[in-house]
Amino acid sequence: MDEIEAALAEHGQGLPFEPPRLGPGATLGGTIACALSGPARPYAGAARDLVLGTRVLTGRAEVLRFGGEVMKNVAGYDISRLMTGAMGTLGVLLEVSLKVLPLPAAEQTQVLELDQAQAIATLNAWAGRPLPITATCWTGRRLWVRLSGAATSVAQAATEIGGEPVADAAAFWRNQIREQGHPIFDGEAPLWRLSLPPATPPLDLPGVAPDATLVEWGGAQRWVHANLDAAQVRDALDRVGGHATLFRGGTRSGAVFHPLPPALMRIHRNLKRAFDPQGLLNPGRLYPEL
């Protein structure tokens, strides 16, 4: 991944979804198979949104090509995006074509002192305004907001939202948030990734202090380190229309991902049979049934 991003940067381009590496061995295939996206995901699009085409080795020992290398090239089912996030359970990614975008001319990060409820309300109010926001993060009663674009629009937006400018903000977003170097990601307790509607108020989870949460993506992604009962936390997320993933640690023998409704699970089983009828590729990686 380092080589890819360095080559793009030489031409003033970058991967808009800011994929995290989470280690020196990160590859583009692994990134797309896991559908990993970084701080810019709600503003520039997810990994799945930027995939144009793939070449895949299926469980039938067939090498198939889907999509292409330009936008608007898909007729019928968009199989390339289906492979994104499938964790290699439907096929081995051999080639991936991605959309890239120019790097911004200017960036600035502001930090504001707000509690979690205030931060979530503020972020959702800003979402309806033409502000050049490209990343947000709240934790420890502080809200970081990254602005990107033309220098004049960035400066104007920074004045409008207020707060204090952050020195060396690029390192904060890259090392602390994108690569999960922030202290909130450390610890022995399991790391839960909570996905929910962005306007959802702070969740009242047992054993989780209000400030022991990291909120990203305008409120839509929240990280907590806690020894939570899986059924309990998923019930809480169901009530607000979200889902919970056991991202790291804890018991990996059960369902790591949020359980699927029966109808959706049937679709998953049919897809698995179509691409990997003998169940050779990463069996049980997404769900024990697959």
C-alpha positions in Angstrom: 0.0 0.0 0.0 2.9 2.4 0.7 4.2 2.0 -2.8 0.8 2.6 -4.3 0.1 5.7 -2.4 3.6 7.1 -3.0 3.2 6.5 -6.8 -0.1 8.3 -6.7 1.2 11.2 -4.7 3.9 11.8 -7.3 1.1 12.7 -9.7 -0.9 14.7 -7.1 -3.4 11.9 -6.7 -4.6 9.7 -3.8 -7.0 7.0 -2.6 -10.0 9.1 -1.5 -11.2 6.6 1.1 -7.9 6.7 3.0 -7.5 3.0 3.7 -5.8 2.1 6.9 -2.8 -0.3 6.8 -2.8 -1.6 10.4 0.6 -3.1 9.9 3.5 -3.2 7.5 2.2 -6.1 5.4 -1.0 -4.3 4.1 -1.9 -5.0 0.5 -4.5 -3.5 -1.8 -6.2 -6.9 -2.2 -6.5 -7.2 1.6 -7.8 -3.7 1.9 -10.6 -4.3 -0.6 -11.4 -7.7 0.6 -11.9 -6.2 4.1 -13.6 -3.0 2.8 -11.4 -0.9 5.1 -11.9 2.8 4.9 -10.4 5.6 6.9 -11.4 9.0 8.2 -12.6 10.4 4.8 -15.1 7.6 4.2 -18.4 9.5 4.7 -17.2 12.5 2.6 -15.2 10.9 -0.3 -16.9 7.5 -0.4 -16.2 4.0 1.0 -13.8 1.5 -0.5 -16.7 -0.2 -2.3 -17.7 3.1 -3.9 -14.3 3.6 -5.5 -13.9 0.1 -6.9 -14.2 0.1 -10.7 -13.3 -3.5 -11.6 -11.7 -6.7 -10.4 -10.2 -9.9 -11.7 -11.1 -12.8 -9.4 -10.2 -16.5 -8.9 -13.4 -18.2 -7.7 -13.8 -21.4 -5.8 -14.7 -23.1 -9.1 -11.1 -22.5 -10.2 -12.4 -19.9 -12.8 -10.6 -16.6 -13.4 -13.3 -14.0 -14.0 -13.1 -10.3 -14.8 -15.8 -7.9 -13.7 -16.2 -4.1 -14.3 -13.4 -2.2 -15.9 -11.1 0.8 -15.5 -13.5 3.7 -16.1 -16.7 4.9 -14.4 -20.2 3.7 -15.7 -18.9 0.4 -17.0 -21.2 -2.0 -15.2 -24.2 -3.7 -16.8 -26.2 -6.1 -14.6 -24.9 -7.2 -11.2 -21.9 -5.2 -9.9 -19.8 -8.2 -8.9 -16.7 -6.1 -8.3 -18.4 -4.3 -5.4 -19.8 -7.6 -4.2 -16.3 -8.8 -3.7 -15.4 -5.7 -1.7 -15.9 -6.7 2.0 -16.4 -10.4 1.2 -13.2 -11.2 3.2 -12.1 -13.6 0.4 -15.1 -15.9 0.9 -16.3 -15.5 -2.7 -13.0 -15.3 -4.6 -9.3 -14.4 -4.5 -8.7 -10.9 -5.8 -6.1 -10.9 -8.5 -6.5 -7.4 -9.8 -8.3 -4.3 -8.6 -9.1 -1.1 -10.5 -9.8 1.9 -8.3 -11.0 5.5 -8.8 -8.5 8.1 -7.5 -8.9 11.8 -6.9 -6.6 14.8 -6.7 -5.0 15.6 -3.4 -6.5 18.8 -1.8 -4.8 22.1 -2.3 -5.1 23.0 1.4 -6.0 21.3 4.6 -6.6 22.6 8.1 -7.9 20.9 11.3 -9.8 22.7 14.1 -10.4 21.3 17.6 -13.4 22.3 19.7 -14.3 21.6 23.4 -17.6 19.7 23.4 -19.1 16.8 25.2 -20.3 13.8 23.1 -23.9 14.8 22.8 -23.0 18.3 21.8 -20.4 17.0 19.3 -22.9 14.7 17.6 -25.6 17.4 17.4 -23.1 19.9 16.0 -21.7 17.4 13.4 -25.3 16.7 12.2 -26.1 20.4 11.9 -22.9 20.9 9.9 -23.9 18.0 7.6 -26.6 20.2 6.0 -24.2 23.0 5.2 -21.7 23.4 2.4 -18.6 23.0 4.6 -15.5 21.3 3.1 -15.3 18.8 6.0 -13.3 15.6 5.1 -12.8 14.0 8.5 -14.2 14.3 12.1 -13.2 12.6 15.4 -14.5 13.1 18.9 -13.0 11.6 22.1 -12.2 12.9 25.5 -14.5 15.9 25.3 -12.7 17.2 22.2 -13.9 17.3 18.6 -11.4 17.4 15.7 -12.6 18.6 12.3 -10.5 18.4 9.1 -11.3 20.9 6.3 -9.9 20.2 2.8 -10.1 22.0 -0.5 -9.2 25.4 -1.9 -7.2 27.6 0.5 -9.9 30.3 0.6 -12.8 28.0 1.3 -10.8 26.1 4.0 -9.9 29.4 5.7 -13.4 30.7 5.6 -14.9 27.4 6.9 -12.3 27.4 9.8 -13.5 30.8 10.8 -17.1 29.7 10.6 -16.9 26.6 12.7 -14.5 28.1 15.3 -12.2 26.3 17.6 -8.4 26.2 17.6 -6.1 25.1 14.8 -4.1 21.9 15.3 -0.4 21.7 14.5 0.8 18.7 12.6 -2.8 17.6 12.0 -1.8 15.3 9.1 0.1 13.0 11.6 -2.9 13.0 14.0 -5.3 11.8 11.2 -2.8 9.3 9.8 -1.2 7.8 12.9 -3.8 8.3 15.7 -7.0 7.7 13.8 -6.4 6.0 10.4 -3.8 3.6 11.8 -5.5 3.3 15.2 -2.6 4.7 17.2 -4.7 6.7 19.6 -4.6 5.4 23.2 -8.4 4.6 23.1 -7.6 1.7 20.7 -5.1 0.2 23.2 -6.1 -2.2 26.0 -6.9 -5.8 26.8 -10.7 -5.5 26.5 -12.3 -6.3 23.2 -12.5 -3.5 20.6 -16.1 -3.0 19.3 -16.9 -1.1 16.1 -20.4 0.3 16.3 -22.1 1.5 13.1 -25.4 3.5 13.5 -27.3 6.4 12.2 -25.1 9.5 12.7 -27.7 11.5 14.7 -28.1 8.8 17.3 -27.4 10.2 20.8 -24.6 8.7 22.9 -25.3 5.1 23.7 -25.7 4.0 27.3 -23.7 0.7 27.3 -22.9 -1.0 30.6 -19.4 -0.6 31.8 -18.5 2.1 29.1 -17.7 5.5 30.4 -19.1 8.4 28.3 -15.6 9.6 27.5 -14.2 6.1 26.7 -15.7 6.3 23.2 -14.1 7.5 19.9 -16.7 8.9 17.5 -15.9 9.1 13.8 -17.7 9.7 10.4 -20.0 12.5 11.7 -21.4 10.2 14.4 -21.9 7.1 12.2 -19.0 5.1 13.5 -18.1 4.7 17.2 -15.3 2.6 18.8 -15.4 1.3 22.4 -13.1 -0.9 24.4 -15.2 -2.9 26.8 -16.0 -6.5 28.0 -19.5 -6.2 26.6 -22.0 -9.1 26.3 -22.3 -9.6 22.5 -26.1 -10.2 22.7 -26.6 -7.2 24.9 -24.6 -4.8 22.7 -26.2 -6.0 19.5 -29.7 -5.6 21.0 -28.8 -2.0 21.9 -27.7 -1.4 18.3 -30.8 -3.1 16.8 -32.9 -0.7 18.8 -31.3 2.3 17.0 -31.0 0.7 13.6 -27.3 0.0 13.7 -25.0 -3.0 14.0 -21.9 -4.0 16.0 -18.7 -5.8 15.0 -16.2 -7.4 17.3 -13.3 -5.7 15.6 -10.4 -7.1 17.7 -10.0 -9.3 20.7 -12.7 -11.2 22.6 -14.1 -14.6 21.7 -13.6 -15.2 17.9 -15.3 -18.5 17.9 -18.8 -17.0 17.7 -20.4 -14.4 15.4 -17.9 -11.6 15.0 -20.2 -9.7 12.7 -23.8 -8.6 13.5 -26.2 -11.4 12.8 -28.1 -11.2 9.5 -31.9 -11.4 9.1 -33.0 -14.8 7.7 -33.8 -13.4 4.3 -30.5 -11.7 3.9 -28.6 -14.8 5.1 -30.3 -16.9 2.4 -29.0 -14.4 -0.2 -25.5 -14.8 1.3 -25.7 -18.6 1.2 -26.8 -18.5 -2.5 -24.0 -16.3 -3.4 -21.5 -18.5 -1.6 -22.8 -21.6 -3.5 -22.6 -19.7 -6.8 -19.0 -18.7 -6.4 -17.6 -21.3 -4.1 -19.9 -24.4 -4.1 -17.4 -26.6 -2.2 -16.8 -24.0 0.6 -13.1 -23.8 0.0 -12.5 -20.1 0.4 -12.3 -18.8 4.0 -15.0 -20.9 5.4 -16.7 -19.4 8.5 -14.7 -16.1 8.1 -17.8 -13.9 7.8 -20.4 -16.1 9.5 -20.2 -19.7 10.9 -22.9 -20.8 8.5 -20.9 -19.8 5.4 
